[in-house]
Amino acid sequence: MGRRRMNLNEYTAYLLSRRDYSLGEFLEKCNRKFPEQLEDIERVIKSLSEKGYLSDEKFTQNFIRSEWVKKNGRQKIYQKLLLKKVDKELIENSLSAFFEVTDITPKLTELAEKKKAQVLKKHPDISKYELNNKVMSFLVGRGFSYDEVKQVL
């Protein structure tokens, strides 16, 4: 016996029980599953937003903290939030607020030292210039700015 198909309310409850979503991402998922119920989807999203279950602000703040723990920098977090369909202004304001009170130097220094050790283990005869370039590329790829990385190298 097969599973029965979920209705819109069941589907939205199922989605939100698994993780947080941005409004845009949530709307896209619901539209893909129930393309013929656009008005119902908008009604459900409005209701969930009013009840506090669906909030771009809350999602963005949680996402930024989560990505910071994963050792990603400002630019990478910004790009990932754009992919999650969060408003650019909200992203910029949330990132500014987060990094205003967060000192990135300790985490950046830790990442740089760890990467230097990895590179030196693999290439013991590498020049300091090449080593710093490899570490710089790695950290910029992680979303840290050139100026931030330059301060710790």
N, CA, C and O atoms as a GROMACS GRO file, in nm:
protein
  612
    1MET      N    1   0.084  -0.118   0.000
    1MET     CA    2   0.000   0.000   0.000
    1MET      C    3   0.088   0.124   0.000
    1MET      O    4   0.177   0.134   0.085
    2GLY      N    5   0.068   0.216  -0.091
    2GLY     CA    6   0.150   0.335  -0.105
    2GLY      C    7   0.115   0.444  -0.006
    2GLY      O    8   0.012   0.441   0.061
    3ARG      N    9   0.205   0.541   0.001
    3ARG     CA   10   0.178   0.655   0.089
    3ARG      C   11   0.075   0.746   0.024
    3ARG      O   12   0.070   0.759  -0.098
    4ARG      N   13  -0.007   0.807   0.108
    4ARG     CA   14  -0.104   0.899   0.051
    4ARG      C   15  -0.039   1.034   0.032
    4ARG      O   16   0.056   1.069   0.103
    5ARG      N   17  -0.088   1.108  -0.062
    5ARG     CA   18  -0.033   1.239  -0.095
    5ARG      C   19  -0.072   1.342   0.013
    5ARG      O   20  -0.188   1.349   0.054
    6MET      N   21   0.027   1.421   0.057
    6MET     CA   22   0.000   1.522   0.160
    6MET      C   23  -0.077   1.639   0.099
    6MET      O   24  -0.059   1.673  -0.018
    7ASN      N   25  -0.163   1.701   0.182
    7ASN     CA   26  -0.225   1.825   0.136
    7ASN      C   27  -0.132   1.941   0.170
    7ASN      O   28  -0.028   1.921   0.233
    8LEU      N   29  -0.168   2.061   0.130
    8LEU     CA   30  -0.082   2.179   0.146
    8LEU      C   31  -0.047   2.205   0.293
    8LEU      O   32   0.069   2.231   0.323
    9ASN      N   33  -0.142   2.198   0.382
    9ASN     CA   34  -0.116   2.224   0.524
    9ASN      C   35  -0.022   2.120   0.584
    9ASN      O   36   0.068   2.154   0.661
   10GLU      N   37  -0.043   1.996   0.549
   10GLU     CA   38   0.046   1.890   0.598
   10GLU      C   39   0.188   1.910   0.544
   10GLU      O   40   0.286   1.892   0.616
   11TYR      N   41   0.196   1.946   0.418
   11TYR     CA   42   0.326   1.965   0.355
   11TYR      C   43   0.403   2.081   0.419
   11TYR      O   44   0.523   2.069   0.445
   12THR      N   45   0.334   2.192   0.445
   12THR     CA   46   0.403   2.307   0.506
   12THR      C   47   0.448   2.273   0.648
   12THR      O   48   0.556   2.312   0.690
   13ALA      N   49   0.364   2.200   0.722
   13ALA     CA   50   0.403   2.158   0.858
   13ALA      C   51   0.523   2.064   0.853
   13ALA      O   52   0.613   2.073   0.936
   14TYR      N   53   0.523   1.975   0.755
   14TYR     CA   54   0.634   1.881   0.737
   14TYR      C   55   0.762   1.957   0.707
   14TYR      O   56   0.866   1.930   0.767
   15LEU      N   57   0.756   2.052   0.614
   15LEU     CA   58   0.876   2.129   0.579
   15LEU      C   59   0.932   2.203   0.700
   15LEU      O   60   1.052   2.196   0.728
   16LEU      N   61   0.845   2.273   0.772
   16LEU     CA   62   0.892   2.354   0.885
   16LEU      C   63   0.936   2.270   1.004
   16LEU      O   64   1.008   2.319   1.091
   17SER      N   65   0.894   2.146   1.009
   17SER     CA   66   0.938   2.060   1.119
   17SER      C   67   1.083   2.014   1.097
   17SER      O   68   1.149   1.970   1.191
   18ARG      N   69   1.130   2.025   0.975
   18ARG     CA   70   1.265   1.977   0.943
   18ARG      C   71   1.371   2.084   0.957
   18ARG      O   72   1.481   2.056   1.006
   19ARG      N   73   1.340   2.209   0.915
   19ARG     CA   74   1.437   2.318   0.926
   19ARG      C   75   1.369   2.451   0.897
   19ARG      O   76   1.253   2.455   0.856
   20ASP      N   77   1.442   2.562   0.920
   20ASP     CA   78   1.389   2.695   0.888
   20ASP      C   79   1.403   2.721   0.738
   20ASP      O   80   1.491   2.666   0.672
   21TYR      N   81   1.315   2.803   0.687
   21TYR     CA   82   1.318   2.843   0.546
   21TYR      C   83   1.302   2.993   0.535
   21TYR      O   84   1.239   3.057   0.620
   22SER      N   85   1.360   3.051   0.429
   22SER     CA   86   1.331   3.190   0.397
   22SER      C   87   1.194   3.191   0.328
   22SER      O   88   1.148   3.088   0.279
   23LEU      N   89   1.130   3.307   0.326
   23LEU     CA   90   0.999   3.315   0.261
   23LEU      C   91   1.006   3.276   0.114
   23LEU      O   92   0.921   3.201   0.065
   24GLY      N   93   1.107   3.326   0.044
   24GLY     CA   94   1.120   3.297  -0.098
   24GLY      C   95   1.144   3.150  -0.126
   24GLY      O   96   1.085   3.092  -0.217
   25GLU      N   97   1.229   3.091  -0.046
   25GLU     CA   98   1.260   2.949  -0.062
   25GLU      C   99   1.137   2.863  -0.032
   25GLU      O  100   1.109   2.766  -0.102
   26PHE      N  101   1.064   2.900   0.073
   26PHE     CA  102   0.945   2.827   0.114
   26PHE      C  103   0.836   2.836   0.007
   26PHE      O  104   0.771   2.737  -0.027
   27LEU      N  105   0.818   2.957  -0.046
   27LEU     CA  106   0.720   2.978  -0.153
   27LEU      C  107   0.754   2.895  -0.275
   27LEU      O  108   0.667   2.834  -0.336
   28GLU      N  109   0.882   2.892  -0.311
   28GLU     CA  110   0.927   2.815  -0.426
   28GLU      C  111   0.900   2.665  -0.408
   28GLU      O  112   0.852   2.598  -0.500
   29LYS      N  113   0.930   2.613  -0.290
   29LYS     CA  114   0.906   2.470  -0.262
   29LYS      C  115   0.758   2.437  -0.271
   29LYS      O  116   0.719   2.336  -0.331
   30CYS      N  117   0.675   2.522  -0.211
   30CYS     CA  118   0.530   2.496  -0.214
   30CYS      C  119   0.475   2.508  -0.356
   30CYS      O  120   0.390   2.428  -0.397
   31ASN      N  121   0.523   2.606  -0.431
   31ASN     CA  122   0.477   2.621  -0.570
   31ASN      C  123   0.514   2.501  -0.656
   31ASN      O  124   0.438   2.461  -0.744
   32ARG      N  125   0.632   2.445  -0.630
   32ARG     CA  126   0.674   2.328  -0.706
   32ARG      C  127   0.584   2.208  -0.677
   32ARG      O  128   0.552   2.130  -0.767
   33LYS      N  129   0.545   2.193  -0.551
   33LYS     CA  130   0.466   2.077  -0.510
   33LYS      C  131   0.316   2.096  -0.541
   33LYS      O  132   0.246   2.002  -0.576
   34PHE      N  133   0.269   2.222  -0.528
   34PHE     CA  134   0.126   2.252  -0.549
   34PHE      C  135   0.110   2.371  -0.644
   34PHE      O  136   0.063   2.477  -0.601
   35PRO      N  137   0.147   2.357  -0.770
   35PRO     CA  138   0.145   2.472  -0.862
   35PRO      C  139   0.005   2.529  -0.886
   35PRO      O  140  -0.010   2.646  -0.923
   36GLU      N  141  -0.096   2.449  -0.866
   36GLU     CA  142  -0.233   2.493  -0.893
   36GLU      C  143  -0.297   2.565  -0.773
   36GLU      O  144  -0.411   2.612  -0.784
   37GLN      N  145  -0.228   2.574  -0.661
   37GLN     CA  146  -0.287   2.631  -0.539
   37GLN      C  147  -0.216   2.759  -0.493
   37GLN      O  148  -0.191   2.776  -0.374
   38LEU      N  149  -0.183   2.847  -0.585
   38LEU     CA  150  -0.106   2.967  -0.553
   38LEU      C  151  -0.172   3.054  -0.447
   38LEU      O  152  -0.105   3.102  -0.355
   39GLU      N  153  -0.302   3.075  -0.458
   39GLU     CA  154  -0.372   3.158  -0.360
   39GLU      C  155  -0.371   3.093  -0.221
   39GLU      O  156  -0.353   3.161  -0.120
   40ASP      N  157  -0.389   2.963  -0.216
   40ASP     CA  158  -0.385   2.891  -0.089
   40ASP      C  159  -0.245   2.899  -0.028
   40ASP      O  160  -0.230   2.915   0.093
   41ILE      N  161  -0.144   2.886  -0.112
   41ILE     CA  162  -0.005   2.894  -0.064
   41ILE      C  163   0.021   3.030  -0.002
   41ILE      O  164   0.078   3.039   0.107
   42GLU      N  165  -0.020   3.136  -0.071
   42GLU     CA  166   0.000   3.271  -0.018
   42GLU      C  167  -0.073   3.289   0.115
   42GLU      O  168  -0.021   3.353   0.206
   43ARG      N  169  -0.193   3.234   0.125
   43ARG     CA  170  -0.270   3.243   0.250
   43ARG      C  171  -0.198   3.170   0.364
   43ARG      O  172  -0.188   3.222   0.475
   44VAL      N  173  -0.149   3.050   0.335
   44VAL     CA  174  -0.079   2.970   0.436
   44VAL      C  175   0.050   3.041   0.479
   44VAL      O  176   0.082   3.046   0.598
   45ILE      N  177   0.123   3.095   0.382
   45ILE     CA  178   0.249   3.165   0.415
   45ILE      C  179   0.220   3.288   0.500
   45ILE      O  180   0.293   3.315   0.596
   46LYS      N  181   0.116   3.361   0.466
   46LYS     CA  182   0.080   3.480   0.547
   46LYS      C  183   0.046   3.438   0.690
   46LYS      O  184   0.088   3.502   0.786
   47SER      N  185  -0.030   3.330   0.704
   47SER     CA  186  -0.068   3.280   0.836
   47SER      C  187   0.055   3.235   0.915
   47SER      O  188   0.068   3.267   1.034
   48LEU      N  189   0.145   3.160   0.850
   48LEU     CA  190   0.265   3.113   0.918
   48LEU      C  191   0.356   3.230   0.958
   48LEU      O  192   0.419   3.226   1.063
   49SER      N  193   0.362   3.332   0.875
   49SER     CA  194   0.443   3.450   0.905
   49SER      C  195   0.386   3.525   1.025
   49SER      O  196   0.460   3.567   1.114
   50GLU      N  197   0.254   3.541   1.027
   50GLU     CA  198   0.189   3.613   1.138
   50GLU      C  199   0.209   3.539   1.270
   50GLU      O  200   0.221   3.602   1.376
   51LYS      N  201   0.212   3.407   1.264
   51LYS     CA  202   0.230   3.327   1.386
   51LYS      C  203   0.376   3.314   1.426
   51LYS      O  204   0.407   3.262   1.534
   52GLY      N  205   0.467   3.363   1.341
   52GLY     CA  206   0.610   3.360   1.374
   52GLY      C  207   0.682   3.232   1.334
   52GLY      O  208   0.798   3.212   1.372
   53TYR      N  209   0.616   3.146   1.259
   53TYR     CA  210   0.680   3.021   1.216
   53TYR      C  211   0.768   3.040   1.093
   53TYR      O  212   0.855   2.958   1.066
   54LEU      N  213   0.744   3.148   1.020
   54LEU     CA  214   0.816   3.174   0.896
   54LEU      C  215   0.857   3.321   0.898
   54LEU      O  216   0.773   3.410   0.888
   55SER      N  217   0.987   3.345   0.910
   55SER     CA  218   1.036   3.482   0.920
   55SER      C  219   1.173   3.493   0.854
   55SER      O  220   1.265   3.420   0.890
   56ASP      N  221   1.185   3.583   0.757
   56ASP     CA  222   1.314   3.603   0.690
   56ASP      C  223   1.419   3.656   0.789
   56ASP      O  224   1.536   3.618   0.780
   57GLU      N  225   1.377   3.742   0.882
   57GLU     CA  226   1.472   3.798   0.978
   57GLU      C  227   1.530   3.688   1.067
   57GLU      O  228   1.651   3.678   1.085
   58LYS      N  229   1.441   3.605   1.122
   58LYS     CA  230   1.485   3.496   1.209
   58LYS      C  231   1.571   3.396   1.130
   58LYS      O  232   1.675   3.351   1.178
   59PHE      N  233   1.525   3.363   1.010
   59PHE     CA  234   1.600   3.270   0.926
   59PHE      C  235   1.740   3.323   0.898
   59PHE      O  236   1.838   3.250   0.911
   60THR      N  237   1.749   3.450   0.860
   60THR     CA  238   1.877   3.511   0.824
   60THR      C  239   1.972   3.512   0.943
   60THR      O  240   2.089   3.476   0.928
   61GLN      N  241   1.925   3.551   1.059
   61GLN     CA  242   2.010   3.553   1.178
   61GLN      C  243   2.060   3.413   1.214
   61GLN      O  244   2.178   3.395   1.243
   62ASN      N  245   1.972   3.316   1.211
   62ASN     CA  246   2.012   3.177   1.241
   62ASN      C  247   2.110   3.124   1.137
   62ASN      O  248   2.205   3.053   1.170
   63PHE      N  249   2.086   3.157   1.012
   63PHE     CA  250   2.172   3.110   0.903
   63PHE      C  251   2.312   3.169   0.916
   63PHE      O  252   2.411   3.099   0.898
   64ILE      N  253   2.319   3.298   0.948
   64ILE     CA  254   2.449   3.363   0.964
   64ILE      C  255   2.527   3.298   1.077
   64ILE      O  256   2.646   3.267   1.061
   65ARG      N  257   2.463   3.275   1.191
   65ARG     CA  258   2.531   3.209   1.304
   65ARG      C  259   2.578   3.070   1.265
   65ARG      O  260   2.690   3.029   1.299
   66SER      N  261   2.493   2.996   1.196
   66SER     CA  262   2.527   2.860   1.155
   66SER      C  263   2.647   2.859   1.060
   66SER      O  264   2.737   2.776   1.075
   67GLU      N  265   2.648   2.948   0.964
   67GLU     CA  266   2.758   2.953   0.868
   67GLU      C  267   2.887   3.002   0.934
   67GLU      O  268   2.996   2.959   0.895
   68TRP      N  269   2.875   3.091   1.032
   68TRP     CA  270   2.994   3.139   1.103
   68TRP      C  271   3.059   3.024   1.180
   68TRP      O  272   3.181   3.012   1.184
   69VAL      N  273   2.977   2.939   1.240
   69VAL     CA  274   3.029   2.822   1.311
   69VAL      C  275   3.100   2.729   1.213
   69VAL      O  276   3.197   2.662   1.249
   70LYS      N  277   3.053   2.725   1.089
   70LYS     CA  278   3.117   2.643   0.986
   70LYS      C  279   3.242   2.711   0.928
   70LYS      O  280   3.302   2.661   0.834
   71LYS      N  281   3.279   2.825   0.986
   71LYS     CA  282   3.400   2.900   0.949
   71LYS      C  283   3.392   2.961   0.810
   71LYS      O  284   3.492   2.964   0.737
   72ASN      N  285   3.275   3.009   0.773
   72ASN     CA  286   3.259   3.081   0.648
   72ASN      C  287   3.259   3.231   0.675
   72ASN      O  288   3.209   3.276   0.778
   73GLY      N  289   3.314   3.307   0.583
   73GLY     CA  290   3.324   3.451   0.597
   73GLY      C  291   3.202   3.524   0.542
   73GLY      O  292   3.109   3.463   0.490
   74ARG      N  293   3.207   3.655   0.556
   74ARG     CA  294   3.096   3.743   0.520
   74ARG      C  295   3.049   3.723   0.376
   74ARG      O  296   2.929   3.709   0.351
   75GLN      N  297   3.141   3.723   0.280
   75GLN     CA  298   3.103   3.714   0.139
   75GLN      C  299   3.037   3.580   0.105
   75GLN      O  300   2.941   3.576   0.029
   76LYS      N  301   3.090   3.473   0.161
   76LYS     CA  302   3.031   3.341   0.132
   76LYS      C  303   2.891   3.331   0.193
   76LYS      O  304   2.799   3.276   0.131
   77ILE      N  305   2.876   3.383   0.313
   77ILE     CA  306   2.743   3.382   0.378
   77ILE      C  307   2.646   3.465   0.294
   77ILE      O  308   2.532   3.425   0.272
   78TYR      N  309   2.692   3.581   0.249
   78TYR     CA  310   2.609   3.670   0.166
   78TYR      C  311   2.560   3.595   0.041
   78TYR      O  312   2.441   3.598   0.010
   79GLN      N  313   2.651   3.529  -0.028
   79GLN     CA  314   2.615   3.456  -0.150
   79GLN      C  315   2.516   3.343  -0.122
   79GLN      O  316   2.421   3.322  -0.197
   80LYS      N  317   2.538   3.271  -0.013
   80LYS     CA  318   2.448   3.161   0.021
   80LYS      C  319   2.307   3.212   0.054
   80LYS      O  320   2.208   3.149   0.018
   81LEU      N  321   2.300   3.327   0.122
   81LEU     CA  322   2.169   3.383   0.154
   81LEU      C  323   2.097   3.432   0.028
   81LEU      O  324   1.975   3.421   0.019
   82LEU      N  325   2.171   3.484  -0.067
   82LEU     CA  326   2.108   3.523  -0.194
   82LEU      C  327   2.047   3.400  -0.262
   82LEU      O  328   1.938   3.409  -0.318
   83LEU      N  329   2.117   3.288  -0.256
   83LEU     CA  330   2.063   3.165  -0.315
   83LEU      C  331   1.937   3.117  -0.243
   83LEU      O  332   1.852   3.049  -0.301
   84LYS      N  333   1.926   3.154  -0.115
   84LYS     CA  334   1.808   3.116  -0.036
   84LYS      C  335   1.693   3.216  -0.055
   84LYS      O  336   1.591   3.208   0.012
   85LYS      N  337   1.713   3.311  -0.149
   85LYS     CA  338   1.610   3.408  -0.187
   85LYS      C  339   1.575   3.506  -0.074
   85LYS      O  340   1.459   3.540  -0.055
   86VAL      N  341   1.677   3.549  -0.001
   86VAL     CA  342   1.658   3.650   0.103
   86VAL      C  343   1.688   3.787   0.041
   86VAL      O  344   1.777   3.799  -0.043
   87ASP      N  345   1.613   3.888   0.083
   87ASP     CA  346   1.629   4.024   0.033
   87ASP      C  347   1.769   4.077   0.061
   87ASP      O  348   1.822   4.060   0.171
   88LYS      N  349   1.831   4.142  -0.039
   88LYS     CA  350   1.968   4.193  -0.027
   88LYS      C  351   1.984   4.289   0.091
   88LYS      O  352   2.083   4.282   0.164
   89GLU      N  353   1.889   4.378   0.108
   89GLU     CA  354   1.899   4.477   0.216
   89GLU      C  355   1.896   4.408   0.353
   89GLU      O  356   1.972   4.444   0.443
   90LEU      N  357   1.810   4.308   0.367
   90LEU     CA  358   1.804   4.233   0.492
   90LEU      C  359   1.936   4.159   0.517
   90LEU      O  360   1.984   4.156   0.630
   91ILE      N  361   1.993   4.102   0.413
   91ILE     CA  362   2.121   4.032   0.426
   91ILE      C  363   2.228   4.129   0.474
   91ILE      O  364   2.300   4.102   0.570
   92GLU      N  365   2.239   4.243   0.406
   92GLU     CA  366   2.342   4.341   0.440
   92GLU      C  367   2.327   4.391   0.583
   92GLU      O  368   2.425   4.402   0.657
   93ASN      N  369   2.203   4.423   0.622
   93ASN     CA  370   2.180   4.472   0.759
   93ASN      C  371   2.212   4.365   0.863
   93ASN      O  372   2.273   4.394   0.966
   94SER      N  373   2.171   4.242   0.836
   94SER     CA  374   2.194   4.133   0.931
   94SER      C  375   2.343   4.101   0.943
   94SER      O  376   2.394   4.078   1.052
   95LEU      N  377   2.414   4.099   0.829
   95LEU     CA  378   2.558   4.073   0.832
   95LEU      C  379   2.632   4.185   0.905
   95LEU      O  380   2.722   4.159   0.984
   96SER      N  381   2.593   4.309   0.879
   96SER     CA  382   2.656   4.422   0.947
   96SER      C  383   2.636   4.412   1.097
   96SER      O  384   2.730   4.432   1.174
   97ALA      N  385   2.514   4.382   1.138
   97ALA     CA  386   2.485   4.370   1.281
   97ALA      C  387   2.565   4.257   1.344
   97ALA      O  388   2.618   4.272   1.455
   98PHE      N  389   2.574   4.144   1.275
   98PHE     CA  390   2.647   4.029   1.330
   98PHE      C  391   2.796   4.058   1.341
   98PHE      O  392   2.857   4.034   1.445
   99PHE      N  393   2.855   4.110   1.233
   99PHE     CA  394   3.000   4.131   1.233
   99PHE      C  395   3.042   4.256   1.311
   99PHE      O  396   3.160   4.275   1.339
  100GLU      N  397   2.945   4.339   1.346
  100GLU     CA  398   2.974   4.454   1.432
  100GLU      C  399   3.011   4.408   1.572
  100GLU      O  400   3.094   4.470   1.639
  101VAL      N  401   2.950   4.301   1.617
  101VAL     CA  402   2.974   4.252   1.753
  101VAL      C  403   3.060   4.126   1.757
  101VAL      O  404   3.088   4.072   1.864
  102THR      N  405   3.102   4.078   1.640
  102THR     CA  406   3.180   3.955   1.634
  102THR      C  407   3.322   3.987   1.589
  102THR      O  408   3.343   4.047   1.484
  103ASP      N  409   3.419   3.946   1.669
  103ASP     CA  410   3.560   3.965   1.633
  103ASP      C  411   3.602   3.847   1.547
  103ASP      O  412   3.604   3.733   1.593
  104ILE      N  413   3.636   3.875   1.420
  104ILE     CA  414   3.670   3.766   1.328
  104ILE      C  415   3.815   3.724   1.338
  104ILE      O  416   3.852   3.617   1.289
  105THR      N  417   3.899   3.805   1.402
  105THR     CA  418   4.042   3.778   1.404
  105THR      C  419   4.078   3.641   1.462
  105THR      O  420   4.156   3.569   1.400
  106PRO      N  421   4.024   3.601   1.577
  106PRO     CA  422   4.062   3.470   1.631
  106PRO      C  423   4.028   3.354   1.537
  106PRO      O  424   4.110   3.264   1.518
  107LYS      N  425   3.909   3.356   1.478
  107LYS     CA  426   3.870   3.247   1.389
  107LYS      C  427   3.953   3.249   1.262
  107LYS      O  428   3.992   3.144   1.211
  108LEU      N  429   3.979   3.367   1.211
  108LEU     CA  430   4.058   3.380   1.088
  108LEU      C  431   4.202   3.335   1.112
  108LEU      O  432   4.262   3.268   1.027
  109THR      N  433   4.258   3.371   1.227
  109THR     CA  434   4.393   3.329   1.262
  109THR      C  435   4.400   3.177   1.276
  109THR      O  436   4.494   3.113   1.229
  110GLU      N  437   4.300   3.120   1.342
  110GLU     CA  438   4.294   2.974   1.359
  110GLU      C  439   4.289   2.904   1.224
  110GLU      O  440   4.361   2.806   1.202
  111LEU      N  441   4.204   2.952   1.135
  111LEU     CA  442   4.194   2.893   1.001
  111LEU      C  443   4.324   2.906   0.924
  111LEU      O  444   4.368   2.811   0.857
  112ALA      N  445   4.387   3.022   0.932
  112ALA     CA  446   4.512   3.045   0.860
  112ALA      C  447   4.622   2.951   0.911
  112ALA      O  448   4.694   2.892   0.831
  113GLU      N  449   4.633   2.937   1.042
  113GLU     CA  450   4.736   2.850   1.100
  113GLU      C  451   4.712   2.704   1.063
  113GLU      O  452   4.805   2.630   1.032
  114LYS      N  453   4.586   2.664   1.066
  114LYS     CA  454   4.553   2.526   1.031
  114LYS      C  455   4.587   2.498   0.884
  114LYS      O  456   4.641   2.392   0.851
  115LYS      N  457   4.553   2.592   0.797
  115LYS     CA  458   4.581   2.574   0.654
  115LYS      C  459   4.731   2.575   0.628
  115LYS      O  460   4.780   2.498   0.545
  116LYS      N  461   4.806   2.662   0.697
  116LYS     CA  462   4.952   2.665   0.682
  116LYS      C  463   5.011   2.530   0.718
  116LYS      O  464   5.098   2.478   0.648
  117ALA      N  465   4.964   2.473   0.828
  117ALA     CA  466   5.015   2.343   0.872
  117ALA      C  467   4.986   2.235   0.767
  117ALA      O  468   5.071   2.151   0.739
  118GLN      N  469   4.866   2.238   0.710
  118GLN     CA  470   4.830   2.140   0.607
  118GLN      C  471   4.920   2.154   0.484
  118GLN      O  472   4.968   2.054   0.429
  119VAL      N  473   4.941   2.278   0.442
  119VAL     CA  474   5.023   2.301   0.322
  119VAL      C  475   5.168   2.261   0.349
  119VAL      O  476   5.232   2.198   0.265
  120LEU      N  477   5.220   2.298   0.466
  120LEU     CA  478   5.360   2.264   0.499
  120LEU      C  479   5.380   2.114   0.511
  120LEU      O  480   5.487   2.062   0.478
  121LYS      N  481   5.279   2.044   0.558
  121LYS     CA  482   5.289   1.898   0.568
  121LYS      C  483   5.298   1.835   0.430
  121LYS      O  484   5.372   1.739   0.408
  122LYS      N  485   5.221   1.890   0.337
  122LYS     CA  486   5.219   1.836   0.201
  122LYS      C  487   5.339   1.884   0.119
  122LYS      O  488   5.391   1.810   0.036
  123HIS      N  489   5.381   2.007   0.142
  123HIS     CA  490   5.492   2.068   0.066
  123HIS      C  491   5.592   2.130   0.164
  123HIS      O  492   5.591   2.252   0.182
  124PRO      N  493   5.678   2.050   0.227
  124PRO     CA  494   5.769   2.103   0.330
  124PRO      C  495   5.870   2.205   0.279
  124PRO      O  496   5.920   2.286   0.357
  125ASP      N  497   5.901   2.203   0.150
  125ASP     CA  498   6.002   2.295   0.097
  125ASP      C  499   5.941   2.418   0.028
  125ASP      O  500   6.010   2.485  -0.049
  126ILE      N  501   5.814   2.448   0.053
  126ILE     CA  502   5.746   2.560  -0.012
  126ILE      C  503   5.801   2.693   0.042
  126ILE      O  504   5.836   2.705   0.159
  127SER      N  505   5.806   2.793  -0.046
  127SER     CA  506   5.854   2.925  -0.003
  127SER      C  507   5.744   2.995   0.079
  127SER      O  508   5.626   2.960   0.069
  128LYS      N  509   5.785   3.092   0.159
  128LYS     CA  510   5.690   3.166   0.242
  128LYS      C  511   5.588   3.238   0.154
  128LYS      O  512   5.470   3.245   0.187
  129TYR      N  513   5.635   3.292   0.042
  129TYR     CA  514   5.548   3.362  -0.052
  129TYR      C  515   5.439   3.269  -0.106
  129TYR      O  516   5.321   3.304  -0.107
  130GLU      N  517   5.479   3.150  -0.151
  130GLU     CA  518   5.383   3.053  -0.204
  130GLU      C  519   5.287   3.006  -0.095
  130GLU      O  520   5.168   2.988  -0.119
  131LEU      N  521   5.341   2.985   0.024
  131LEU     CA  522   5.258   2.942   0.137
  131LEU      C  523   5.150   3.046   0.166
  131LEU      O  524   5.032   3.013   0.179
  132ASN      N  525   5.191   3.172   0.175
  132ASN     CA  526   5.094   3.278   0.202
  132ASN      C  527   4.992   3.291   0.090
  132ASN      O  528   4.875   3.320   0.116
  133ASN      N  529   5.033   3.270  -0.034
  133ASN     CA  530   4.938   3.275  -0.146
  133ASN      C  531   4.834   3.163  -0.136
  133ASN      O  532   4.716   3.186  -0.161
  134LYS      N  533   4.880   3.044  -0.100
  134LYS     CA  534   4.786   2.932  -0.087
  134LYS      C  535   4.687   2.958   0.027
  134LYS      O  536   4.567   2.935   0.012
  135VAL      N  537   4.737   3.006   0.138
  135VAL     CA  538   4.651   3.036   0.253
  135VAL      C  539   4.554   3.149   0.217
  135VAL      O  540   4.436   3.142   0.250
  136MET      N  541   4.605   3.251   0.150
  136MET     CA  542   4.521   3.365   0.107
  136MET      C  543   4.408   3.315   0.018
  136MET      O  544   4.292   3.352   0.039
  137SER      N  545   4.440   3.234  -0.081
  137SER     CA  546   4.338   3.182  -0.173
  137SER      C  547   4.232   3.101  -0.098
  137SER      O  548   4.113   3.114  -0.123
  138PHE      N  549   4.278   3.019  -0.006
  138PHE     CA  550   4.186   2.937   0.073
  138PHE      C  551   4.089   3.025   0.152
  138PHE      O  552   3.968   3.003   0.150
  139LEU      N  553   4.143   3.124   0.222
  139LEU     CA  554   4.059   3.208   0.309
  139LEU      C  555   3.966   3.300   0.229
  139LEU      O  556   3.853   3.323   0.270
  140VAL      N  557   4.014   3.351   0.117
  140VAL     CA  558   3.927   3.433   0.032
  140VAL      C  559   3.816   3.344  -0.025
  140VAL      O  560   3.702   3.389  -0.038
  141GLY      N  561   3.849   3.221  -0.058
  141GLY     CA  562   3.748   3.125  -0.104
  141GLY      C  563   3.645   3.093   0.002
  141GLY      O  564   3.532   3.056  -0.030
  142ARG      N  565   3.683   3.106   0.128
  142ARG     CA  566   3.592   3.084   0.239
  142ARG      C  567   3.501   3.204   0.266
  142ARG      O  568   3.412   3.198   0.350
  143GLY      N  569   3.526   3.314   0.192
  143GLY     CA  570   3.436   3.429   0.205
  143GLY      C  571   3.492   3.544   0.286
  143GLY      O  572   3.420   3.638   0.317
  144PHE      N  573   3.620   3.538   0.320
  144PHE     CA  574   3.682   3.649   0.392
  144PHE      C  575   3.740   3.746   0.291
  144PHE      O  576   3.782   3.705   0.183
  145SER      N  577   3.742   3.874   0.325
  145SER     CA  578   3.794   3.973   0.230
  145SER      C  579   3.946   3.970   0.227
  145SER      O  580   4.010   3.922   0.321
  146TYR      N  581   4.001   4.019   0.120
  146TYR     CA  582   4.146   4.025   0.103
  146TYR      C  583   4.209   4.104   0.219
  146TYR      O  584   4.311   4.062   0.274
  147ASP      N  585   4.148   4.217   0.255
  147ASP     CA  586   4.202   4.300   0.364
  147ASP      C  587   4.199   4.228   0.498
  147ASP      O  588   4.294   4.237   0.576
  148GLU      N  589   4.092   4.155   0.525
  148GLU     CA  590   4.083   4.080   0.652
  148GLU      C  591   4.193   3.975   0.658
  148GLU      O  592   4.258   3.958   0.761
  149VAL      N  593   4.214   3.905   0.548
  149VAL     CA  594   4.313   3.798   0.544
  149VAL      C  595   4.454   3.857   0.554
  149VAL      O  596   4.540   3.803   0.623
  150LYS      N  597   4.475   3.968   0.487
  150LYS     CA  598   4.607   4.032   0.488
  150LYS      C  599   4.647   4.069   0.631
  150LYS      O  600   4.765   4.064   0.665
  151GLN      N  601   4.551   4.107   0.715
  151GLN     CA  602   4.581   4.144   0.854
  151GLN      C  603   4.634   4.028   0.936
  151GLN      O  604   4.715   4.049   1.026
  152VAL      N  605   4.592   3.907   0.907
  152VAL     CA  606   4.635   3.793   0.988
  152VAL      C  607   4.755   3.718   0.929
  152VAL      O  608   4.813   3.633   0.996
  153LEU      N  609   4.791   3.749   0.805
  153LEU     CA  610   4.906   3.681   0.744
  153LEU      C  611   5.035   3.756   0.768
  153LEU      O  612   5.141   3.713   0.723
   0.00000   0.00000   0.00000
